[in-house]
Amino acid sequence: GGKAPEPLCACAEESLWHALTLGTRDFVRKCGAEKVIVGLSGGMDSSLVCCLAVEALGAENVTGVLMPSPYSSKGSVSDAHQLAQNLGVRTVTLPIESVMKVFEQALAPGLELFESRPGDTTFENLQARIRGVFLSSLANRAGALVLNTGNKSEAAMGYSTLYGDTVGALAVIGDLTKTQTYAVARWYNDYRQAEIIPQQVFDKAPSAELRPGQKDEDSLPPYGQLDPMLEELLQPGASSAAANISPLRLEVRNKLFAAEFKRRQEPLALFVSRVPFGAGWQAPVAGRYRLPQGI
């Protein structure tokens, strides 16, 4: 027998990288656009999306937008700048604090109609929505598309703000879990043989920075626990053995179904998994739905 053919890609991360690059290029061009706008937070998701955009479309067609709030860390801004510099992408910085204050004043008479509740996220979500307006407005002016930077783990848990960080024409990494996002990012730096995505972006705890000291793990299980659970729950005929139903698994399952209405309103994602939301995965939008297998 002859020698076995060499695999086209040496690893899963390389395969994902090429698929997402091709998908981004195709989508943007076939929609009649050339340029894209990416909100850069200094976090891993937006960093990887920016790298993919540059690979797909060229640095000259990508604009990074930094929109710091009073809760943004200095590291977020410096990491975003460093990434953009490494990629040769131009950036613009549009602080949102003054807009937050104006919104707060303008909304006050309406908000006073309702009693405030514990866990009220009105002003946290407002930050995300202001950023969504900024990105959409720049895209209008540039004749560009906004690339969404949300990942599959967030989409699964409803950890996003509708009409805020869910804006965008395409969710480039919407079918990558957070764990996969880090893995592809590590592969990318190795592939480029350079620290394009700054080491600090790998080292810091994931955070939406919507309030002082906030971390994703305040609202979600650690991604190292969450992602394997999600991979399992999303498979058809997921195991219903009673031993599998831990309190954490139950919480994850409940959030997964409760967030379906959000996922139906999120941007199209590039499908790279066996069970992407919107194709391999279907669930009713409302009605406290539970799969019959008792997963």
KEKE-3310 file (N, C-alpha, C; in steps of 0.2 Angstrom, whole numbers, plus 5000, padded with zeros to 4 digits):
npx = (5004:5002:5009:5001:4990:4995:4988:4977:4977:4986:4981:4966:4964:4971:4963:4950:4954:4957:4945:4936:4942:4941:4927:4923:4929:4922:4909:4908:4913:4903:4892:4894:4902:4918:4925:4927:4921:4927:4924:4935:4940:4951:4950:4950:4941:4937:4950:4954:4945:4948:4961:4957:4949:4959:4967:4958:4953:4963:4973:4971:4958:4951:4945:4948:4939:4939:4930:4931:4924:4920:4923:4932:4948:4965:4973:4965:4963:4977:4980:4972:4976:4990:4988:4981:4992:5001:4995:4994:4983:4972:4965:4952:4947:4933:4927:4914:4908:4903:4891:4885:4881:4872:4862:4857:4852:4842:4834:4829:4815:4807:4812:4809:4796:4796:4799:4815:4825:4832:4848:4847:4851:4851:4859:4871:4869:4866:4878:4883:4874:4876:4888:4885:4878:4887:4897:4888:4885:4897:4900:4889:4894:4906:4902:4903:4904:4899:4908:4903:4908:4905:4905:4902:4900:4895:4883:4876:4873:4866:4873:4874:4870:4855:4854:4865:4880:4877:4876:4880:4885:4889:4893:4908:4916:4905:4902:4912:4917:4922:4934:4939:4941:4952:4961:4963:4968:4980:4986:4987:4996:5008:5008:5011:5023:5025:5021:5007:4994:4993:5002:4996:4983:4980:4982:4974:4959:4943:4932:4918:4918:4908:4905:4913:4927:4922:4920:4918:4916:4908:4895:4894:4898:4916:4924:4931:4924:4912:4912:4915:4903:4893:4896:4893:4879:4874:4874:4865:4853:4858:4865:4854:4856:4854:4864:4871:4865:4870:4869:4875:4875:4862:4859:4866:4859:4846:4849:4853:4842:4833:4839:4836:4828:4835:4846:4840:4839:4852:4867:4871:4880:4897:4897:4905:4905:4899:4886:4879:4871:4855:4856:4861:4855:4840:4827:4811:4807:4801:4791:4796:4803:4809:4820:4814:4822:4827:4839)
npy = (4994:5011:5026:5034:5048:5065:5074:5088:5098:5100:5099:5101:5114:5122:5118:5124:5137:5139:5137:5147:5158:5157:5157:5170:5179:5175:5177:5192:5197:5192:5198:5210:5219:5226:5230:5229:5232:5230:5228:5231:5224:5221:5208:5190:5185:5196:5199:5187:5187:5199:5195:5185:5192:5201:5191:5186:5197:5207:5219:5232:5234:5232:5240:5243:5246:5255:5256:5262:5261:5268:5257:5250:5241:5248:5239:5233:5242:5245:5232:5230:5240:5235:5223:5228:5235:5225:5219:5228:5236:5249:5260:5267:5277:5278:5284:5280:5285:5298:5297:5287:5294:5304:5296:5290:5301:5304:5293:5292:5297:5287:5275:5277:5273:5260:5248:5245:5230:5216:5212:5219:5223:5235:5246:5240:5233:5244:5249:5240:5241:5255:5254:5245:5253:5263:5255:5251:5263:5267:5258:5260:5272:5269:5260:5247:5230:5225:5214:5202:5197:5187:5171:5153:5147:5158:5161:5149:5150:5162:5173:5188:5203:5208:5218:5224:5219:5209:5214:5214:5208:5196:5182:5178:5169:5162:5149:5143:5136:5144:5138:5132:5144:5150:5140:5140:5153:5151:5142:5151:5161:5153:5148:5160:5162:5172:5184:5189:5190:5197:5191:5194:5194:5181:5178:5185:5185:5180:5194:5204:5217:5226:5231:5236:5226:5215:5198:5184:5172:5176:5175:5163:5146:5140:5141:5129:5119:5122:5121:5107:5101:5107:5103:5090:5091:5096:5086:5075:5064:5065:5058:5052:5047:5046:5049:5058:5070:5083:5097:5107:5104:5104:5117:5123:5116:5122:5135:5135:5131:5142:5152:5152:5161:5172:5168:5166:5179:5183:5186:5178:5163:5157:5140:5127:5116:5100:5101:5115:5130:5134:5126:5111:5111:5113:5121:5124:5142:5147:5143:5136:5124:5107:5094:5078:5067:5070:5076)
npz = (5000:4997:5004:5018:5015:5019:5033:5030:5040:5054:5067:5077:5081:5071:5060:5063:5063:5049:5044:5050:5045:5031:5031:5036:5027:5015:5019:5022:5010:5001:5005:5000:5006:5011:5022:5040:5057:5073:5090:5102:5117:5125:5129:5127:5117:5108:5104:5097:5087:5080:5075:5066:5057:5052:5045:5036:5029:5028:5036:5033:5031:5043:5057:5074:5088:5103:5118:5132:5149:5165:5172:5166:5165:5166:5160:5150:5140:5137:5133:5122:5113:5111:5105:5093:5087:5085:5075:5065:5064:5063:5076:5086:5100:5110:5123:5135:5146:5148:5140:5146:5158:5153:5147:5159:5166:5157:5156:5169:5174:5168:5174:5187:5188:5191:5203:5210:5209:5217:5210:5199:5182:5174:5172:5169:5157:5150:5147:5138:5127:5123:5118:5107:5099:5096:5088:5078:5072:5067:5058:5049:5043:5038:5028:5032:5040:5056:5066:5076:5093:5102:5111:5110:5123:5130:5123:5125:5139:5140:5143:5139:5132:5124:5109:5113:5117:5108:5095:5077:5061:5059:5069:5072:5081:5086:5087:5094:5109:5125:5130:5118:5111:5118:5115:5101:5100:5106:5097:5086:5090:5091:5078:5071:5077:5086:5099:5096:5100:5116:5130:5142:5140:5139:5152:5161:5171:5163:5160:5159:5163:5168:5180:5195:5198:5192:5187:5175:5181:5192:5188:5180:5180:5181:5166:5163:5169:5164:5150:5145:5150:5143:5130:5131:5135:5123:5114:5104:5112:5124:5139:5152:5164:5182:5190:5183:5185:5193:5205:5198:5185:5183:5184:5174:5163:5164:5162:5149:5142:5145:5139:5125:5118:5117:5109:5097:5093:5090:5081:5065:5066:5061:5057:5065:5073:5078:5083:5081:5088:5081:5070:5072:5084:5091:5100:5109:5110:5121:5136:5146:5143:5143:5139:5134:5138:5150:5152)
capx = (5000:5005:5009:4994:4991:4996:4982:4977:4978:4990:4977:4959:4964:4972:4957:4946:4957:4956:4937:4934:4945:4937:4920:4923:4931:4916:4903:4909:4913:4897:4887:4895:4907:4925:4928:4924:4922:4928:4925:4941:4939:4957:4949:4952:4936:4938:4957:4954:4941:4952:4966:4954:4947:4965:4969:4953:4952:4969:4973:4969:4951:4949:4945:4947:4936:4940:4925:4931:4919:4923:4925:4937:4954:4970:4976:4960:4965:4983:4981:4969:4981:4995:4985:4980:4998:5005:4992:4994:4976:4970:4960:4949:4945:4927:4925:4907:4906:4898:4885:4881:4877:4866:4857:4855:4847:4836:4829:4826:4808:4804:4815:4806:4789:4797:4803:4822:4825:4839:4851:4845:4857:4849:4865:4877:4867:4866:4885:4884:4870:4879:4894:4882:4876:4894:4899:4883:4885:4903:4899:4885:4898:4911:4900:4907:4900:4901:4909:4902:4914:4903:4907:4897:4898:4891:4877:4873:4871:4862:4878:4875:4865:4852:4855:4872:4886:4875:4876:4885:4882:4892:4897:4914:4917:4899:4902:4918:4917:4928:4940:4941:4944:4959:4966:4964:4972:4987:4989:4988:5003:5013:5008:5014:5029:5026:5016:5003:4989:4998:5002:4992:4976:4979:4983:4969:4952:4938:4927:4914:4920:4902:4905:4920:4930:4917:4923:4913:4914:4903:4889:4895:4903:4922:4924:4934:4919:4906:4912:4914:4896:4889:4898:4889:4872:4872:4874:4858:4852:4863:4864:4850:4858:4853:4871:4874:4862:4872:4866:4878:4873:4855:4859:4868:4854:4841:4851:4854:4835:4830:4842:4835:4825:4841:4850:4836:4840:4859:4869:4872:4887:4900:4896:4911:4905:4894:4879:4879:4865:4852:4856:4860:4852:4833:4823:4806:4809:4798:4787:4800:4804:4814:4820:4811:4827:4829:4846)
capy = (5000:5018:5030:5038:5056:5070:5078:5095:5102:5096:5099:5104:5122:5124:5117:5129:5144:5140:5137:5153:5163:5157:5159:5177:5182:5174:5181:5199:5199:5190:5203:5216:5223:5224:5233:5227:5235:5226:5231:5228:5225:5218:5201:5185:5184:5201:5198:5182:5189:5204:5191:5181:5197:5203:5186:5185:5203:5212:5224:5239:5233:5231:5245:5242:5252:5254:5260:5261:5264:5269:5251:5246:5242:5250:5233:5231:5247:5244:5225:5231:5244:5231:5218:5231:5237:5219:5216:5233:5238:5256:5260:5273:5276:5282:5283:5280:5288:5304:5295:5283:5299:5307:5290:5289:5306:5304:5287:5293:5297:5281:5270:5278:5270:5253:5247:5242:5223:5214:5209:5224:5224:5240:5250:5236:5232:5250:5250:5236:5244:5261:5251:5242:5259:5266:5251:5251:5269:5268:5253:5264:5278:5266:5255:5241:5226:5224:5207:5200:5194:5182:5164:5148:5147:5164:5160:5144:5152:5168:5178:5193:5209:5209:5224:5227:5215:5204:5217:5212:5205:5189:5180:5174:5163:5160:5141:5140:5137:5148:5134:5132:5151:5150:5135:5143:5159:5149:5140:5156:5164:5148:5148:5167:5162:5179:5185:5194:5191:5198:5186:5196:5192:5174:5177:5188:5181:5183:5198:5209:5224:5230:5234:5236:5220:5209:5192:5180:5167:5178:5173:5157:5141:5141:5138:5123:5115:5123:5119:5100:5100:5110:5098:5084:5092:5098:5080:5071:5059:5066:5053:5054:5044:5050:5051:5064:5076:5086:5103:5112:5102:5106:5124:5124:5114:5126:5141:5133:5132:5148:5157:5151:5167:5177:5165:5167:5186:5184:5186:5172:5161:5152:5133:5123:5111:5095:5103:5122:5133:5136:5120:5105:5112:5116:5120:5130:5148:5149:5138:5132:5118:5102:5089:5072:5062:5072:5077)
capz = (5000:4997:5010:5019:5014:5025:5035:5028:5046:5059:5073:5077:5081:5064:5056:5065:5061:5042:5042:5052:5041:5025:5032:5037:5021:5011:5022:5021:5003:4997:5007:4996:5010:5011:5028:5046:5063:5078:5096:5106:5124:5128:5131:5122:5112:5103:5101:5092:5081:5076:5071:5061:5053:5048:5041:5031:5025:5027:5041:5031:5030:5049:5062:5081:5092:5111:5121:5139:5153:5171:5175:5162:5168:5162:5156:5145:5135:5134:5129:5115:5109:5109:5099:5086:5085:5083:5069:5060:5063:5066:5081:5088:5106:5111:5130:5135:5153:5147:5137:5152:5162:5149:5147:5166:5167:5152:5158:5176:5175:5166:5178:5193:5187:5193:5209:5208:5211:5218:5204:5193:5177:5169:5170:5166:5151:5146:5144:5132:5122:5121:5113:5101:5095:5093:5083:5072:5068:5063:5052:5044:5040:5034:5023:5034:5044:5063:5068:5083:5096:5107:5110:5111:5130:5132:5120:5129:5145:5139:5146:5134:5132:5118:5107:5115:5114:5102:5088:5072:5055:5059:5075:5070:5085:5090:5088:5098:5117:5128:5130:5111:5109:5120:5111:5094:5101:5108:5091:5082:5092:5089:5070:5069:5080:5089:5104:5093:5106:5121:5135:5147:5138:5141:5159:5166:5172:5159:5163:5155:5166:5168:5187:5198:5200:5190:5183:5172:5186:5197:5185:5177:5182:5178:5159:5163:5171:5160:5143:5144:5152:5137:5124:5133:5135:5116:5110:5103:5116:5130:5145:5157:5171:5187:5193:5180:5187:5199:5205:5193:5178:5182:5183:5167:5159:5165:5159:5142:5139:5146:5134:5118:5115:5116:5104:5091:5090:5090:5074:5062:5067:5057:5060:5064:5078:5076:5085:5082:5089:5075:5065:5075:5090:5091:5106:5109:5112:5128:5139:5152:5140:5145:5134:5138:5141:5157:5152)
cpx = (5004:5005:5003:4995:4992:4990:4983:4979:4981:4986:4970:4959:4966:4966:4952:4948:4955:4949:4934:4936:4942:4930:4919:4924:4925:4910:4903:4909:4906:4891:4888:4899:4914:4928:4924:4926:4922:4928:4930:4941:4946:4956:4950:4947:4937:4945:4957:4950:4944:4957:4963:4952:4953:4967:4964:4952:4958:4968:4970:4961:4947:4950:4944:4944:4936:4935:4925:4926:4923:4926:4930:4944:4959:4973:4971:4962:4972:4984:4978:4973:4987:4994:4985:4987:5002:5002:4992:4987:4975:4965:4957:4946:4939:4925:4917:4904:4901:4891:4881:4877:4871:4860:4853:4850:4841:4831:4826:4819:4805:4806:4811:4799:4790:4801:4810:4822:4832:4842:4849:4851:4855:4855:4871:4875:4867:4873:4886:4880:4873:4885:4891:4880:4882:4896:4895:4884:4892:4903:4895:4890:4903:4909:4903:4902:4903:4902:4908:4907:4911:4905:4901:4895:4894:4884:4873:4870:4867:4866:4879:4869:4862:4853:4861:4877:4884:4874:4881:4881:4884:4895:4902:4916:4911:4898:4908:4916:4923:4934:4943:4944:4951:4964:4968:4969:4979:4990:4991:4995:5009:5014:5012:5021:5031:5020:5011:4997:4993:4997:4997:4985:4975:4979:4977:4962:4947:4933:4924:4915:4914:4901:4912:4922:4926:4922:4917:4911:4910:4896:4889:4899:4910:4921:4926:4929:4913:4906:4911:4906:4892:4890:4893:4881:4869:4872:4867:4858:4857:4861:4859:4851:4857:4859:4874:4871:4864:4869:4869:4876:4866:4854:4861:4863:4848:4842:4851:4847:4832:4833:4840:4832:4830:4845:4846:4837:4848:4861:4871:4879:4890:4900:4902:4911:4899:4887:4880:4872:4862:4852:4855:4856:4845:4829:4817:4809:4807:4794:4791:4801:4810:4814:4817:4816:4829:4836:4848)
cpy = (5006:5021:5034:5045:5060:5073:5085:5099:5097:5095:5102:5111:5125:5123:5122:5136:5144:5141:5144:5159:5163:5159:5166:5181:5181:5178:5188:5201:5197:5194:5210:5221:5221:5226:5230:5231:5230:5229:5228:5230:5224:5211:5196:5184:5189:5201:5193:5184:5194:5200:5188:5186:5200:5198:5185:5191:5208:5217:5231:5239:5232:5237:5243:5247:5250:5258:5259:5264:5265:5263:5247:5247:5245:5245:5232:5236:5246:5237:5226:5235:5240:5226:5222:5233:5231:5217:5222:5236:5245:5255:5267:5272:5281:5280:5284:5283:5293:5302:5291:5288:5302:5302:5290:5294:5306:5298:5288:5293:5291:5275:5271:5275:5263:5253:5243:5235:5221:5211:5213:5225:5230:5244:5246:5235:5238:5251:5246:5239:5251:5259:5248:5248:5262:5261:5251:5257:5270:5263:5256:5269:5275:5261:5248:5236:5226:5216:5206:5196:5189:5175:5159:5147:5152:5163:5155:5146:5159:5174:5184:5198:5210:5216:5228:5223:5209:5208:5214:5208:5197:5187:5175:5168:5161:5153:5138:5141:5142:5144:5133:5139:5152:5146:5137:5149:5156:5146:5145:5160:5159:5148:5155:5167:5169:5179:5191:5195:5191:5193:5188:5195:5185:5173:5179:5184:5185:5188:5203:5216:5229:5233:5233:5228:5214:5204:5188:5175:5169:5176:5166:5152:5142:5138:5131:5117:5115:5120:5111:5098:5102:5105:5092:5085:5093:5092:5077:5065:5059:5061:5056:5050:5048:5053:5057:5071:5079:5093:5108:5110:5104:5113:5126:5122:5119:5133:5141:5134:5139:5154:5157:5157:5172:5174:5166:5174:5188:5184:5179:5170:5157:5145:5129:5117:5106:5097:5111:5124:5135:5131:5114:5105:5115:5115:5126:5136:5149:5143:5133:5125:5114:5097:5082:5067:5064:5073:5083)
cpz = (5000:5004:5011:5018:5020:5027:5032:5034:5051:5066:5072:5077:5074:5059:5057:5063:5053:5040:5044:5048:5034:5026:5033:5031:5016:5013:5020:5014:4999:5000:5004:5000:5009:5018:5034:5052:5068:5085:5100:5113:5128:5130:5125:5116:5106:5100:5096:5086:5077:5072:5065:5055:5048:5043:5035:5026:5024:5033:5039:5030:5037:5054:5069:5084:5100:5114:5129:5143:5160:5174:5171:5165:5163:5157:5150:5139:5132:5130:5122:5110:5107:5104:5093:5083:5082:5076:5063:5059:5066:5071:5082:5095:5108:5118:5131:5142:5152:5144:5142:5156:5159:5149:5154:5168:5163:5154:5165:5177:5173:5171:5185:5193:5190:5199:5207:5212:5212:5211:5198:5188:5173:5167:5167:5159:5146:5143:5137:5126:5119:5116:5107:5097:5092:5087:5077:5068:5064:5057:5047:5040:5036:5028:5025:5038:5051:5063:5075:5087:5102:5105:5111:5118:5133:5129:5123:5135:5145:5142:5141:5135:5125:5116:5110:5113:5109:5096:5084:5067:5056:5066:5073:5074:5089:5090:5091:5105:5119:5128:5123:5109:5111:5117:5105:5095:5102:5101:5087:5084:5090:5081:5068:5072:5083:5094:5101:5098:5112:5127:5141:5146:5140:5149:5164:5166:5167:5162:5158:5157:5166:5175:5190:5200:5197:5186:5180:5177:5191:5194:5182:5180:5178:5171:5159:5165:5166:5153:5141:5146:5146:5131:5125:5132:5127:5112:5109:5108:5122:5136:5150:5164:5176:5190:5189:5182:5193:5199:5200:5186:5177:5181:5176:5162:5158:5161:5151:5139:5139:5142:5127:5115:5113:5109:5097:5088:5090:5082:5071:5064:5062:5060:5059:5069:5075:5078:5087:5084:5082:5069:5068:5081:5089:5097:5106:5112:5119:5130:5144:5149:5143:5141:5138:5141:5148:5158:5158)
residu = (GLY:GLY:LYS:ALA:PRO:GLU:PRO:LEU:CYS:ALA:CYS:ALA:GLU:GLU:SER:LEU:TRP:HIS:ALA:LEU:THR:LEU:GLY:THR:ARG:ASP:PHE:VAL:ARG:LYS:CYS:GLY:ALA:GLU:LYS:VAL:ILE:VAL:GLY:LEU:SER:GLY:GLY:MET:ASP:SER:SER:LEU:VAL:CYS:CYS:LEU:ALA:VAL:GLU:ALA:LEU:GLY:ALA:GLU:ASN:VAL:THR:GLY:VAL:LEU:MET:PRO:SER:PRO:TYR:SER:SER:LYS:GLY:SER:VAL:SER:ASP:ALA:HIS:GLN:LEU:ALA:GLN:ASN:LEU:GLY:VAL:ARG:THR:VAL:THR:LEU:PRO:ILE:GLU:SER:VAL:MET:LYS:VAL:PHE:GLU:GLN:ALA:LEU:ALA:PRO:GLY:LEU:GLU:LEU:PHE:GLU:SER:ARG:PRO:GLY:ASP:THR:THR:PHE:GLU:ASN:LEU:GLN:ALA:ARG:ILE:ARG:GLY:VAL:PHE:LEU:SER:SER:LEU:ALA:ASN:ARG:ALA:GLY:ALA:LEU:VAL:LEU:ASN:THR:GLY:ASN:LYS:SER:GLU:ALA:ALA:MET:GLY:TYR:SER:THR:LEU:TYR:GLY:ASP:THR:VAL:GLY:ALA:LEU:ALA:VAL:ILE:GLY:ASP:LEU:THR:LYS:THR:GLN:THR:TYR:ALA:VAL:ALA:ARG:TRP:TYR:ASN:ASP:TYR:ARG:GLN:ALA:GLU:ILE:ILE:PRO:GLN:GLN:VAL:PHE:ASP:LYS:ALA:PRO:SER:ALA:GLU:LEU:ARG:PRO:GLY:GLN:LYS:ASP:GLU:ASP:SER:LEU:PRO:PRO:TYR:GLY:GLN:LEU:ASP:PRO:MET:LEU:GLU:GLU:LEU:LEU:GLN:PRO:GLY:ALA:SER:SER:ALA:ALA:ALA:ASN:ILE:SER:PRO:LEU:ARG:LEU:GLU:VAL:ARG:ASN:LYS:LEU:PHE:ALA:ALA:GLU:PHE:LYS:ARG:ARG:GLN:GLU:PRO:LEU:ALA:LEU:PHE:VAL:SER:ARG:VAL:PRO:PHE:GLY:ALA:GLY:TRP:GLN:ALA:PRO:VAL:ALA:GLY:ARG:TYR:ARG:LEU:PRO:GLN:GLY:ILE)
# end
